[in-house]
Amino acid sequence: MKIERYDIYLVTINPTVGSEIRKTRPCIVISPNEMHRLKTVIIAPLTSKGFHFLFRPKITFQEKEGLVLLDQIRAVDKSRLVKKIGSLTEEKAMEIADTLVEMFRF
């Protein structure tokens, strides 16, 4: 499976602990392509619920309004990736990249 940065996969996130986002859900691959030779990828979950927050960019995916939960990014084993279901537009990819830079700049 060829995984690319800013692809959207259905990912099985369970098991989780506490306030971590759960269940199988769409996630954006945010790790650089060079890291995909490893057995893990870094993902940011999507949700159609929750509340808007500085580090939760809005997204429309599969005709649903939602949020990219950059405050819930994590590394997952590639075996958790169920199937590819889309990719981000270049514009949305740049917005997410800029938000990540802003998050970790401090």
Backbone as XML, in Angstrom:
<?xml version="1.0"?>
<chain id="A" units="angstrom">
  <residue number="1" name="MET">
    <atom name="N" x="0.839" y="-1.171" z="0.000"/>
    <atom name="CA" x="0.000" y="0.000" z="0.000"/>
    <atom name="C" x="0.890" y="1.242" z="0.000"/>
  </residue>
  <residue number="2" name="LYS">
    <atom name="N" x="0.689" y="2.114" z="-0.981"/>
    <atom name="CA" x="1.460" y="3.361" z="-1.057"/>
    <atom name="C" x="0.698" y="4.453" z="-0.331"/>
  </residue>
  <residue number="3" name="ILE">
    <atom name="N" x="1.245" y="4.928" z="0.743"/>
    <atom name="CA" x="0.609" y="5.944" z="1.572"/>
    <atom name="C" x="1.264" y="7.283" z="1.279"/>
  </residue>
  <residue number="4" name="GLU">
    <atom name="N" x="0.434" y="8.293" z="1.057"/>
    <atom name="CA" x="0.929" y="9.638" z="0.756"/>
    <atom name="C" x="0.446" y="10.613" z="1.825"/>
  </residue>
  <residue number="5" name="ARG">
    <atom name="N" x="1.278" y="11.608" z="2.096"/>
    <atom name="CA" x="0.885" y="12.673" z="3.020"/>
    <atom name="C" x="-0.382" y="13.344" z="2.496"/>
  </residue>
  <residue number="6" name="TYR">
    <atom name="N" x="-1.303" y="13.616" z="3.386"/>
    <atom name="CA" x="-2.595" y="14.267" z="3.124"/>
    <atom name="C" x="-3.605" y="13.355" z="2.442"/>
  </residue>
  <residue number="7" name="ASP">
    <atom name="N" x="-3.328" y="12.048" z="2.390"/>
    <atom name="CA" x="-4.369" y="11.084" z="2.028"/>
    <atom name="C" x="-5.299" y="10.960" z="3.229"/>
  </residue>
  <residue number="8" name="ILE">
    <atom name="N" x="-6.540" y="10.587" z="2.967"/>
    <atom name="CA" x="-7.508" y="10.353" z="4.036"/>
    <atom name="C" x="-7.835" y="8.863" z="4.038"/>
  </residue>
  <residue number="9" name="TYR">
    <atom name="N" x="-7.649" y="8.243" z="5.195"/>
    <atom name="CA" x="-7.911" y="6.818" z="5.373"/>
    <atom name="C" x="-8.964" y="6.621" z="6.455"/>
  </residue>
  <residue number="10" name="LEU">
    <atom name="N" x="-9.711" y="5.552" z="6.317"/>
    <atom name="CA" x="-10.543" y="5.074" z="7.408"/>
    <atom name="C" x="-9.593" y="4.317" z="8.334"/>
  </residue>
  <residue number="11" name="VAL">
    <atom name="N" x="-9.526" y="4.728" z="9.608"/>
    <atom name="CA" x="-8.542" y="4.186" z="10.551"/>
    <atom name="C" x="-9.248" y="3.664" z="11.794"/>
  </residue>
  <residue number="12" name="THR">
    <atom name="N" x="-8.877" y="2.466" z="12.219"/>
    <atom name="CA" x="-9.378" y="1.904" z="13.471"/>
    <atom name="C" x="-8.499" y="2.427" z="14.592"/>
  </residue>
  <residue number="13" name="ILE">
    <atom name="N" x="-9.053" y="3.312" z="15.410"/>
    <atom name="CA" x="-8.260" y="3.971" z="16.457"/>
    <atom name="C" x="-8.330" y="3.231" z="17.789"/>
  </residue>
  <residue number="14" name="ASN">
    <atom name="N" x="-9.416" y="2.493" z="18.037"/>
    <atom name="CA" x="-9.553" y="1.771" z="19.311"/>
    <atom name="C" x="-8.443" y="0.749" z="19.477"/>
  </residue>
  <residue number="15" name="PRO">
    <atom name="N" x="-8.029" y="0.408" z="20.665"/>
    <atom name="CA" x="-8.529" y="0.897" z="21.943"/>
    <atom name="C" x="-7.940" y="2.268" z="22.274"/>
  </residue>
  <residue number="16" name="THR">
    <atom name="N" x="-8.677" y="3.019" z="23.072"/>
    <atom name="CA" x="-8.250" y="4.345" z="23.505"/>
    <atom name="C" x="-8.372" y="4.440" z="25.012"/>
  </residue>
  <residue number="17" name="VAL">
    <atom name="N" x="-7.879" y="5.545" z="25.545"/>
    <atom name="CA" x="-7.930" y="5.789" z="26.989"/>
    <atom name="C" x="-8.457" y="7.206" z="27.221"/>
  </residue>
  <residue number="18" name="GLY">
    <atom name="N" x="-9.290" y="7.370" z="28.226"/>
    <atom name="CA" x="-9.733" y="8.701" z="28.650"/>
    <atom name="C" x="-10.417" y="9.505" z="27.557"/>
  </residue>
  <residue number="19" name="SER">
    <atom name="N" x="-9.916" y="10.702" z="27.303"/>
    <atom name="CA" x="-10.538" y="11.637" z="26.365"/>
    <atom name="C" x="-10.060" y="11.481" z="24.931"/>
  </residue>
  <residue number="20" name="GLU">
    <atom name="N" x="-9.278" y="10.447" z="24.640"/>
    <atom name="CA" x="-8.820" y="10.233" z="23.269"/>
    <atom name="C" x="-10.012" y="9.932" z="22.368"/>
  </residue>
  <residue number="21" name="ILE">
    <atom name="N" x="-9.950" y="10.438" z="21.143"/>
    <atom name="CA" x="-11.013" y="10.187" z="20.166"/>
    <atom name="C" x="-11.016" y="8.705" z="19.832"/>
  </residue>
  <residue number="22" name="ARG">
    <atom name="N" x="-12.191" y="8.115" z="19.696"/>
    <atom name="CA" x="-12.284" y="6.669" z="19.526"/>
    <atom name="C" x="-12.961" y="6.257" z="18.236"/>
  </residue>
  <residue number="23" name="LYS">
    <atom name="N" x="-13.084" y="4.997" z="18.066"/>
    <atom name="CA" x="-13.754" y="4.232" z="17.016"/>
    <atom name="C" x="-13.024" y="4.299" z="15.682"/>
  </residue>
  <residue number="24" name="THR">
    <atom name="N" x="-13.598" y="3.684" z="14.677"/>
    <atom name="CA" x="-13.042" y="3.730" z="13.332"/>
    <atom name="C" x="-13.574" y="4.986" z="12.665"/>
  </residue>
  <residue number="25" name="ARG">
    <atom name="N" x="-12.668" y="5.819" z="12.156"/>
    <atom name="CA" x="-13.078" y="7.110" z="11.604"/>
    <atom name="C" x="-12.096" y="7.578" z="10.535"/>
  </residue>
  <residue number="26" name="PRO">
    <atom name="N" x="-12.505" y="8.530" z="9.718"/>
    <atom name="CA" x="-11.578" y="9.094" z="8.735"/>
    <atom name="C" x="-10.452" y="9.842" z="9.442"/>
  </residue>
  <residue number="27" name="CYS">
    <atom name="N" x="-9.244" y="9.686" z="8.927"/>
    <atom name="CA" x="-8.071" y="10.370" z="9.470"/>
    <atom name="C" x="-7.194" y="10.832" z="8.315"/>
  </residue>
  <residue number="28" name="ILE">
    <atom name="N" x="-6.545" y="11.961" z="8.504"/>
    <atom name="CA" x="-5.610" y="12.487" z="7.508"/>
    <atom name="C" x="-4.206" y="12.047" z="7.885"/>
  </residue>
  <residue number="29" name="VAL">
    <atom name="N" x="-3.475" y="11.510" z="6.923"/>
    <atom name="CA" x="-2.064" y="11.176" z="7.135"/>
    <atom name="C" x="-1.288" y="12.485" z="7.088"/>
  </residue>
  <residue number="30" name="ILE">
    <atom name="N" x="-0.611" y="12.827" z="8.191"/>
    <atom name="CA" x="0.151" y="14.079" z="8.217"/>
    <atom name="C" x="1.660" y="13.851" z="8.285"/>
  </residue>
  <residue number="31" name="SER">
    <atom name="N" x="2.092" y="12.610" z="8.412"/>
    <atom name="CA" x="3.531" y="12.341" z="8.426"/>
    <atom name="C" x="4.103" y="12.533" z="7.021"/>
  </residue>
  <residue number="32" name="PRO">
    <atom name="N" x="5.358" y="13.004" z="6.934"/>
    <atom name="CA" x="5.995" y="13.180" z="5.623"/>
    <atom name="C" x="6.169" y="11.837" z="4.914"/>
  </residue>
  <residue number="33" name="ASN">
    <atom name="N" x="6.121" y="11.864" z="3.595"/>
    <atom name="CA" x="6.248" y="10.636" z="2.802"/>
    <atom name="C" x="7.523" y="9.861" z="3.135"/>
  </residue>
  <residue number="34" name="GLU">
    <atom name="N" x="8.593" y="10.557" z="3.476"/>
    <atom name="CA" x="9.862" y="9.896" z="3.797"/>
    <atom name="C" x="9.731" y="8.977" z="5.016"/>
  </residue>
  <residue number="35" name="MET">
    <atom name="N" x="8.789" y="9.264" z="5.897"/>
    <atom name="CA" x="8.600" y="8.440" z="7.097"/>
    <atom name="C" x="7.797" y="7.184" z="6.814"/>
  </residue>
  <residue number="36" name="HIS">
    <atom name="N" x="7.191" y="7.073" z="5.648"/>
    <atom name="CA" x="6.282" y="5.966" z="5.389"/>
    <atom name="C" x="6.985" y="4.648" z="5.095"/>
  </residue>
  <residue number="37" name="ARG">
    <atom name="N" x="8.317" y="4.645" z="5.152"/>
    <atom name="CA" x="9.055" y="3.387" z="5.097"/>
    <atom name="C" x="9.009" y="2.684" z="6.455"/>
  </residue>
  <residue number="38" name="LEU">
    <atom name="N" x="8.659" y="3.445" z="7.490"/>
    <atom name="CA" x="8.511" y="2.874" z="8.828"/>
    <atom name="C" x="7.195" y="2.108" z="8.913"/>
  </residue>
  <residue number="39" name="LYS">
    <atom name="N" x="6.963" y="1.438" z="10.022"/>
    <atom name="CA" x="5.737" y="0.647" z="10.186"/>
    <atom name="C" x="4.577" y="1.475" z="10.737"/>
  </residue>
  <residue number="40" name="THR">
    <atom name="N" x="4.836" y="2.757" z="11.013"/>
    <atom name="CA" x="3.794" y="3.621" z="11.550"/>
    <atom name="C" x="3.625" y="4.866" z="10.672"/>
  </residue>
  <residue number="41" name="VAL">
    <atom name="N" x="2.459" y="5.502" z="10.815"/>
    <atom name="CA" x="2.195" y="6.792" z="10.180"/>
    <atom name="C" x="1.604" y="7.707" z="11.248"/>
  </residue>
  <residue number="42" name="ILE">
    <atom name="N" x="1.734" y="9.002" z="11.047"/>
    <atom name="CA" x="1.143" y="9.972" z="11.958"/>
    <atom name="C" x="-0.152" y="10.465" z="11.329"/>
  </residue>
  <residue number="43" name="ILE">
    <atom name="N" x="-1.230" y="10.418" z="12.123"/>
    <atom name="CA" x="-2.550" y="10.761" z="11.602"/>
    <atom name="C" x="-3.207" y="11.842" z="12.465"/>
  </residue>
  <residue number="44" name="ALA">
    <atom name="N" x="-4.167" y="12.540" z="11.844"/>
    <atom name="CA" x="-5.032" y="13.488" z="12.549"/>
    <atom name="C" x="-6.467" y="13.049" z="12.285"/>
  </residue>
  <residue number="45" name="PRO">
    <atom name="N" x="-7.221" y="12.705" z="13.319"/>
    <atom name="CA" x="-8.599" y="12.244" z="13.137"/>
    <atom name="C" x="-9.525" y="13.373" z="12.670"/>
  </residue>
  <residue number="46" name="LEU">
    <atom name="N" x="-10.605" y="12.987" z="12.001"/>
    <atom name="CA" x="-11.669" y="13.911" z="11.609"/>
    <atom name="C" x="-12.899" y="13.604" z="12.450"/>
  </residue>
  <residue number="47" name="THR">
    <atom name="N" x="-13.709" y="14.613" z="12.684"/>
    <atom name="CA" x="-14.978" y="14.412" z="13.378"/>
    <atom name="C" x="-16.021" y="15.348" z="12.795"/>
  </residue>
  <residue number="48" name="SER">
    <atom name="N" x="-17.263" y="14.915" z="12.841"/>
    <atom name="CA" x="-18.357" y="15.782" z="12.409"/>
    <atom name="C" x="-19.041" y="16.402" z="13.622"/>
  </residue>
  <residue number="49" name="LYS">
    <atom name="N" x="-18.543" y="16.075" z="14.797"/>
    <atom name="CA" x="-19.084" y="16.633" z="16.038"/>
    <atom name="C" x="-17.970" y="17.413" z="16.733"/>
  </residue>
  <residue number="50" name="GLY">
    <atom name="N" x="-18.195" y="17.793" z="17.957"/>
    <atom name="CA" x="-17.178" y="18.517" z="18.701"/>
    <atom name="C" x="-17.332" y="20.010" z="18.520"/>
  </residue>
  <residue number="51" name="PHE">
    <atom name="N" x="-16.349" y="20.746" z="18.994"/>
    <atom name="CA" x="-16.428" y="22.194" z="18.951"/>
    <atom name="C" x="-15.213" y="22.770" z="18.240"/>
  </residue>
  <residue number="52" name="HIS">
    <atom name="N" x="-15.435" y="23.911" z="17.589"/>
    <atom name="CA" x="-14.340" y="24.580" z="16.886"/>
    <atom name="C" x="-13.342" y="25.111" z="17.913"/>
  </residue>
  <residue number="53" name="PHE">
    <atom name="N" x="-12.076" y="24.996" z="17.582"/>
    <atom name="CA" x="-10.988" y="25.411" z="18.452"/>
    <atom name="C" x="-9.855" y="25.862" z="17.554"/>
  </residue>
  <residue number="54" name="LEU">
    <atom name="N" x="-8.970" y="26.672" z="18.083"/>
    <atom name="CA" x="-7.870" y="27.241" z="17.307"/>
    <atom name="C" x="-7.118" y="26.204" z="16.474"/>
  </residue>
  <residue number="55" name="PHE">
    <atom name="N" x="-6.867" y="25.020" z="17.036"/>
    <atom name="CA" x="-6.098" y="23.995" z="16.337"/>
    <atom name="C" x="-6.978" y="22.875" z="15.801"/>
  </residue>
  <residue number="56" name="ARG">
    <atom name="N" x="-8.199" y="23.223" z="15.414"/>
    <atom name="CA" x="-9.147" y="22.288" z="14.804"/>
    <atom name="C" x="-9.714" y="22.918" z="13.527"/>
  </residue>
  <residue number="57" name="PRO">
    <atom name="N" x="-8.946" y="22.881" z="12.442"/>
    <atom name="CA" x="-9.433" y="23.499" z="11.198"/>
    <atom name="C" x="-10.722" y="22.840" z="10.704"/>
  </residue>
  <residue number="58" name="LYS">
    <atom name="N" x="-11.592" y="23.654" z="10.133"/>
    <atom name="CA" x="-12.833" y="23.136" z="9.558"/>
    <atom name="C" x="-12.526" y="22.411" z="8.254"/>
  </residue>
  <residue number="59" name="ILE">
    <atom name="N" x="-13.344" y="21.406" z="7.949"/>
    <atom name="CA" x="-13.166" y="20.637" z="6.722"/>
    <atom name="C" x="-14.532" y="20.173" z="6.224"/>
  </residue>
  <residue number="60" name="THR">
    <atom name="N" x="-14.660" y="20.084" z="4.919"/>
    <atom name="CA" x="-15.820" y="19.437" z="4.311"/>
    <atom name="C" x="-15.294" y="18.200" z="3.612"/>
  </residue>
  <residue number="61" name="PHE">
    <atom name="N" x="-15.805" y="17.032" z="4.016"/>
    <atom name="CA" x="-15.359" y="15.772" z="3.432"/>
    <atom name="C" x="-16.569" y="14.877" z="3.252"/>
  </residue>
  <residue number="62" name="GLN">
    <atom name="N" x="-16.704" y="14.328" z="2.071"/>
    <atom name="CA" x="-17.839" y="13.474" z="1.720"/>
    <atom name="C" x="-19.167" y="14.167" z="2.059"/>
  </residue>
  <residue number="63" name="GLU">
    <atom name="N" x="-19.227" y="15.444" z="1.686"/>
    <atom name="CA" x="-20.419" y="16.285" z="1.856"/>
    <atom name="C" x="-20.825" y="16.496" z="3.309"/>
  </residue>
  <residue number="64" name="LYS">
    <atom name="N" x="-19.893" y="16.296" z="4.246"/>
    <atom name="CA" x="-20.151" y="16.537" z="5.668"/>
    <atom name="C" x="-19.207" y="17.624" z="6.157"/>
  </residue>
  <residue number="65" name="GLU">
    <atom name="N" x="-19.749" y="18.514" z="6.995"/>
    <atom name="CA" x="-18.931" y="19.521" z="7.657"/>
    <atom name="C" x="-18.301" y="18.887" z="8.883"/>
  </residue>
  <residue number="66" name="GLY">
    <atom name="N" x="-17.045" y="19.196" z="9.131"/>
    <atom name="CA" x="-16.387" y="18.624" z="10.292"/>
    <atom name="C" x="-15.158" y="19.397" z="10.695"/>
  </residue>
  <residue number="67" name="LEU">
    <atom name="N" x="-14.349" y="18.762" z="11.510"/>
    <atom name="CA" x="-13.125" y="19.351" z="12.042"/>
    <atom name="C" x="-11.975" y="18.369" z="11.921"/>
  </residue>
  <residue number="68" name="VAL">
    <atom name="N" x="-10.774" y="18.905" z="11.713"/>
    <atom name="CA" x="-9.539" y="18.123" z="11.766"/>
    <atom name="C" x="-8.997" y="18.298" z="13.175"/>
  </residue>
  <residue number="69" name="LEU">
    <atom name="N" x="-8.911" y="17.221" z="13.922"/>
    <atom name="CA" x="-8.518" y="17.296" z="15.330"/>
    <atom name="C" x="-6.991" y="17.242" z="15.472"/>
  </residue>
  <residue number="70" name="LEU">
    <atom name="N" x="-6.345" y="18.372" z="15.202"/>
    <atom name="CA" x="-4.889" y="18.410" z="15.294"/>
    <atom name="C" x="-4.412" y="18.299" z="16.745"/>
  </residue>
  <residue number="71" name="ASP">
    <atom name="N" x="-5.312" y="18.497" z="17.700"/>
    <atom name="CA" x="-4.958" y="18.289" z="19.104"/>
    <atom name="C" x="-5.017" y="16.815" z="19.488"/>
  </residue>
  <residue number="72" name="GLN">
    <atom name="N" x="-5.364" y="15.939" z="18.531"/>
    <atom name="CA" x="-5.463" y="14.494" z="18.787"/>
    <atom name="C" x="-4.542" y="13.696" z="17.842"/>
  </residue>
  <residue number="73" name="ILE">
    <atom name="N" x="-3.494" y="14.341" z="17.313"/>
    <atom name="CA" x="-2.611" y="13.614" z="16.391"/>
    <atom name="C" x="-1.903" y="12.492" z="17.143"/>
  </residue>
  <residue number="74" name="ARG">
    <atom name="N" x="-1.601" y="11.431" z="16.400"/>
    <atom name="CA" x="-0.910" y="10.288" z="17.003"/>
    <atom name="C" x="-0.267" y="9.421" z="15.921"/>
  </residue>
  <residue number="75" name="ALA">
    <atom name="N" x="0.693" y="8.629" z="16.349"/>
    <atom name="CA" x="1.283" y="7.627" z="15.469"/>
    <atom name="C" x="0.477" y="6.349" z="15.609"/>
  </residue>
  <residue number="76" name="VAL">
    <atom name="N" x="0.174" y="5.716" z="14.479"/>
    <atom name="CA" x="-0.538" y="4.438" z="14.497"/>
    <atom name="C" x="0.182" y="3.456" z="13.583"/>
  </residue>
  <residue number="77" name="ASP">
    <atom name="N" x="0.069" y="2.189" z="13.909"/>
    <atom name="CA" x="0.604" y="1.145" z="13.054"/>
    <atom name="C" x="-0.169" y="1.140" z="11.735"/>
  </residue>
  <residue number="78" name="LYS">
    <atom name="N" x="0.506" y="0.881" z="10.640"/>
    <atom name="CA" x="-0.157" y="0.871" z="9.334"/>
    <atom name="C" x="-1.283" y="-0.152" z="9.251"/>
  </residue>
  <residue number="79" name="SER">
    <atom name="N" x="-1.240" y="-1.175" z="10.091"/>
    <atom name="CA" x="-2.298" y="-2.182" z="10.070"/>
    <atom name="C" x="-3.640" y="-1.602" z="10.507"/>
  </residue>
  <residue number="80" name="ARG">
    <atom name="N" x="-3.651" y="-0.437" z="11.142"/>
    <atom name="CA" x="-4.897" y="0.224" z="11.551"/>
    <atom name="C" x="-5.579" y="0.944" z="10.382"/>
  </residue>
  <residue number="81" name="LEU">
    <atom name="N" x="-4.869" y="1.156" z="9.280"/>
    <atom name="CA" x="-5.448" y="1.816" z="8.114"/>
    <atom name="C" x="-6.314" y="0.811" z="7.362"/>
  </residue>
  <residue number="82" name="VAL">
    <atom name="N" x="-7.627" y="1.048" z="7.363"/>
    <atom name="CA" x="-8.568" y="0.119" z="6.758"/>
    <atom name="C" x="-8.589" y="0.281" z="5.242"/>
  </residue>
  <residue number="83" name="LYS">
    <atom name="N" x="-8.813" y="1.526" z="4.769"/>
    <atom name="CA" x="-8.802" y="1.779" z="3.331"/>
    <atom name="C" x="-8.702" y="3.267" z="3.072"/>
  </residue>
  <residue number="84" name="LYS">
    <atom name="N" x="-8.130" y="3.602" z="1.916"/>
    <atom name="CA" x="-8.046" y="4.997" z="1.505"/>
    <atom name="C" x="-9.423" y="5.442" z="1.028"/>
  </residue>
  <residue number="85" name="ILE">
    <atom name="N" x="-9.855" y="6.632" z="1.500"/>
    <atom name="CA" x="-11.172" y="7.126" z="1.116"/>
    <atom name="C" x="-11.125" y="8.515" z="0.490"/>
  </residue>
  <residue number="86" name="GLY">
    <atom name="N" x="-9.920" y="9.055" z="0.298"/>
    <atom name="CA" x="-9.814" y="10.364" z="-0.332"/>
    <atom name="C" x="-8.466" y="11.005" z="-0.119"/>
  </residue>
  <residue number="87" name="SER">
    <atom name="N" x="-8.369" y="12.258" z="-0.529"/>
    <atom name="CA" x="-7.169" y="13.071" z="-0.353"/>
    <atom name="C" x="-7.589" y="14.521" z="-0.156"/>
  </residue>
  <residue number="88" name="LEU">
    <atom name="N" x="-6.747" y="15.289" z="0.500"/>
    <atom name="CA" x="-7.032" y="16.709" z="0.680"/>
    <atom name="C" x="-6.723" y="17.490" z="-0.578"/>
  </residue>
  <residue number="89" name="THR">
    <atom name="N" x="-7.402" y="18.616" z="-0.737"/>
    <atom name="CA" x="-7.027" y="19.556" z="-1.788"/>
    <atom name="C" x="-5.701" y="20.197" z="-1.386"/>
  </residue>
  <residue number="90" name="GLU">
    <atom name="N" x="-4.995" y="20.745" z="-2.334"/>
    <atom name="CA" x="-3.733" y="21.407" z="-2.028"/>
    <atom name="C" x="-3.952" y="22.573" z="-1.069"/>
  </residue>
  <residue number="91" name="GLU">
    <atom name="N" x="-5.035" y="23.296" z="-1.256"/>
    <atom name="CA" x="-5.345" y="24.435" z="-0.390"/>
    <atom name="C" x="-5.566" y="23.991" z="1.057"/>
  </residue>
  <residue number="92" name="LYS">
    <atom name="N" x="-6.337" y="22.934" z="1.267"/>
    <atom name="CA" x="-6.599" y="22.444" z="2.627"/>
    <atom name="C" x="-5.328" y="21.840" z="3.229"/>
  </residue>
  <residue number="93" name="ALA">
    <atom name="N" x="-4.516" y="21.167" z="2.423"/>
    <atom name="CA" x="-3.254" y="20.608" z="2.899"/>
    <atom name="C" x="-2.340" y="21.723" z="3.415"/>
  </residue>
  <residue number="94" name="MET">
    <atom name="N" x="-2.278" y="22.832" z="2.682"/>
    <atom name="CA" x="-1.443" y="23.967" z="3.109"/>
    <atom name="C" x="-1.978" y="24.577" z="4.407"/>
  </residue>
  <residue number="95" name="GLU">
    <atom name="N" x="-3.294" y="24.673" z="4.533"/>
    <atom name="CA" x="-3.884" y="25.212" z="5.766"/>
    <atom name="C" x="-3.510" y="24.340" z="6.961"/>
  </residue>
  <residue number="96" name="ILE">
    <atom name="N" x="-3.581" y="23.031" z="6.788"/>
    <atom name="CA" x="-3.234" y="22.119" z="7.884"/>
    <atom name="C" x="-1.745" y="22.198" z="8.197"/>
  </residue>
  <residue number="97" name="ALA">
    <atom name="N" x="-0.907" y="22.246" z="7.175"/>
    <atom name="CA" x="0.542" y="22.365" z="7.391"/>
    <atom name="C" x="0.862" y="23.656" z="8.148"/>
  </residue>
  <residue number="98" name="ASP">
    <atom name="N" x="0.236" y="24.756" z="7.755"/>
    <atom name="CA" x="0.464" y="26.035" z="8.438"/>
    <atom name="C" x="0.003" y="25.977" z="9.891"/>
  </residue>
  <residue number="99" name="THR">
    <atom name="N" x="-1.114" y="25.325" z="10.139"/>
    <atom name="CA" x="-1.630" y="25.200" z="11.510"/>
    <atom name="C" x="-0.689" y="24.359" z="12.359"/>
  </residue>
  <residue number="100" name="LEU">
    <atom name="N" x="-0.153" y="23.278" z="11.793"/>
    <atom name="CA" x="0.802" y="22.443" z="12.538"/>
    <atom name="C" x="2.064" y="23.238" z="12.889"/>
  </residue>
  <residue number="101" name="VAL">
    <atom name="N" x="2.562" y="24.021" z="11.951"/>
    <atom name="CA" x="3.740" y="24.861" z="12.226"/>
    <atom name="C" x="3.431" y="25.821" z="13.361"/>
  </residue>
  <residue number="102" name="GLU">
    <atom name="N" x="2.262" y="26.428" z="13.321"/>
    <atom name="CA" x="1.861" y="27.365" z="14.376"/>
    <atom name="C" x="1.747" y="26.663" z="15.729"/>
  </residue>
  <residue number="103" name="MET">
    <atom name="N" x="1.205" y="25.449" z="15.737"/>
    <atom name="CA" x="1.062" y="24.698" z="16.995"/>
    <atom name="C" x="2.392" y="24.434" z="17.673"/>
  </residue>
  <residue number="104" name="PHE">
    <atom name="N" x="3.403" y="24.087" z="16.880"/>
    <atom name="CA" x="4.674" y="23.648" z="17.461"/>
    <atom name="C" x="5.747" y="24.733" z="17.455"/>
  </residue>
  <residue number="105" name="ARG">
    <atom name="N" x="5.381" y="25.938" z="17.077"/>
    <atom name="CA" x="6.357" y="27.024" z="17.023"/>
    <atom name="C" x="6.747" y="27.501" z="18.404"/>
  </residue>
  <residue number="106" name="PHE">
    <atom name="N" x="5.886" y="27.423" z="19.354"/>
    <atom name="CA" x="6.127" y="28.013" z="20.680"/>
    <atom name="C" x="7.138" y="27.247" z="21.464"/>
  </residue>
</chain>
